[in-house]
C-alpha cells in the first residue's frame, strides 16, 4: 500500500469566519458550501485543506503545519494584515524555522520551513 496525504479537514465553529482567516494565507477557495463546509487548494503541492462546521466545542487540539520557503516574509506580511502570532519566525533545535499562531477556533498553526531536514534530518532512521 502506498498512501499519499490528500486532505486535512478541521472542525470550526464558524465556516465563513474561518474562510476569511485562511484566505489571508493565500489558500485558494475551491468549495464554499455554507454554513457547513469549505475546501481550499494549497498553491504549492497537491493537497487540500477543508473546514467543517461543528457545534461541538473545538478544543484547539489540532496542529496544522504549512510549509513555506519564504517564512520570514510571509509572517511579516500576515502581521501587517493584523494576524497575531504567538511566536515569530524562530530557529528550532529540530532544524526547522517556525512561526506559531492560532486560528479563530484555537487550532495551532505552524508556518515553517525545514528544507531537506523535513524528511532527511541528521537523526533519520536508516
C-alpha positions as CSV (number, residue, x, y, z in Angstrom):
1,X,0.0,0.0,0.0
2,X,1.3,3.5,-1.0
3,X,-0.5,6.3,0.8
4,X,-0.4,9.9,0.0
5,X,-1.9,12.5,2.3
6,X,-4.6,14.2,0.2
7,X,-6.6,16.4,2.6
8,X,-6.9,17.6,6.1
9,X,-10.3,18.7,7.5
10,X,-10.6,20.6,10.7
11,X,-13.7,21.4,12.8
12,X,-14.5,25.1,13.2
13,X,-17.4,26.9,14.9
14,X,-17.9,29.4,12.0
15,X,-17.0,28.4,8.5
16,X,-17.4,31.8,6.9
17,X,-15.2,33.5,9.6
18,X,-12.6,30.7,9.1
19,X,-12.7,31.2,5.3
20,X,-11.7,34.8,5.7
21,X,-9.0,33.9,8.1
22,X,-7.4,31.2,6.0
23,X,-7.7,33.2,2.7
24,X,-5.1,35.5,4.3
25,X,-2.6,32.7,3.9
26,X,-3.0,32.5,0.2
27,X,-5.1,29.3,0.2
28,X,-7.4,29.2,-2.9
29,X,-11.1,28.6,-2.0
30,X,-12.5,25.9,-4.3
31,X,-15.6,24.8,-2.4
32,X,-17.9,27.0,-0.5
33,X,-20.9,25.1,0.9
34,X,-22.0,27.5,3.7
35,X,-22.7,27.2,6.5
36,X,-21.2,23.7,6.9
37,X,-18.1,23.2,4.7
38,X,-15.3,24.8,2.7
39,X,-12.3,23.5,0.9
40,X,-9.1,25.2,-0.2
41,X,-6.2,24.2,-2.6
42,X,-2.7,24.7,-1.3
43,X,-0.9,26.6,-4.0
44,X,2.3,24.5,-3.5
45,X,2.0,20.8,-3.8
46,X,-1.3,18.9,-4.4
47,X,-3.0,18.8,-1.1
48,X,-6.3,20.4,0.0
49,X,-7.4,21.8,3.3
50,X,-11.0,21.8,4.5
51,X,-13.2,23.4,7.1
52,X,-16.2,21.6,8.6
53,X,-18.7,23.2,10.9
54,X,-19.1,21.6,14.3
55,X,-21.3,22.8,17.1
56,X,-19.2,20.7,19.5
57,X,-16.6,22.6,21.3
58,X,-13.4,22.8,19.3
59,X,-10.6,22.3,21.8
60,X,-7.7,23.5,19.7
61,X,-6.0,20.1,19.9
62,X,-5.3,20.1,16.1
63,X,-1.9,21.2,15.0
64,X,-1.5,22.2,11.3
65,X,1.8,22.7,9.6
66,X,2.0,24.8,6.4
67,X,5.5,24.9,4.8
68,X,6.8,28.0,3.0
69,X,10.2,28.7,1.6
70,X,9.6,32.4,2.4
71,X,8.6,32.1,6.0
72,X,10.0,35.4,7.3
73,X,8.5,37.4,4.5
74,X,5.1,35.6,4.7
75,X,4.9,36.0,8.5
76,X,5.7,39.8,8.2
77,X,3.1,40.2,5.5
78,X,0.5,38.5,7.7
79,X,1.5,40.6,10.7
80,X,1.0,43.7,8.6
81,X,-2.6,42.4,7.9
82,X,-3.2,42.2,11.7
83,X,-2.7,38.5,12.1
84,X,-1.4,37.9,15.6
85,X,1.5,35.4,16.1
86,X,2.4,33.6,19.4
87,X,6.0,33.5,18.2
88,X,7.6,35.0,15.2
89,X,10.0,33.0,12.9
90,X,12.4,31.2,15.2
91,X,15.0,28.6,14.6
92,X,14.2,25.3,16.4
93,X,16.5,22.7,17.8
94,X,15.0,20.1,15.3
95,X,16.4,22.3,12.5
96,X,13.1,23.8,11.3
97,X,12.4,27.5,11.4
98,X,8.8,28.1,12.7
99,X,6.3,30.8,13.4
100,X,3.3,29.9,15.6
101,X,-0.3,31.3,15.8
102,X,-3.8,30.2,16.5
103,X,-6.8,30.3,14.2
104,X,-10.2,31.7,15.4
105,X,-11.1,28.3,17.0
106,X,-7.8,27.9,18.8
107,X,-6.3,25.4,16.4
108,X,-2.5,25.6,16.4
109,X,-1.0,26.7,13.2
110,X,2.7,26.5,12.4
111,X,4.2,28.2,9.4
112,X,7.6,26.7,8.9
113,X,10.5,26.0,6.6
114,X,12.5,22.8,7.0
115,X,14.2,22.3,3.6
116,X,16.0,19.0,3.4
117,X,15.5,18.5,7.2
118,X,11.8,17.9,6.7
119,X,12.3,14.3,5.5
120,X,16.0,13.9,5.9
121,X,17.2,15.2,9.3
122,X,20.6,14.1,10.6
123,X,18.9,11.7,13.1
124,X,16.8,10.0,10.4
125,X,16.2,6.3,10.9
126,X,18.3,4.3,8.4
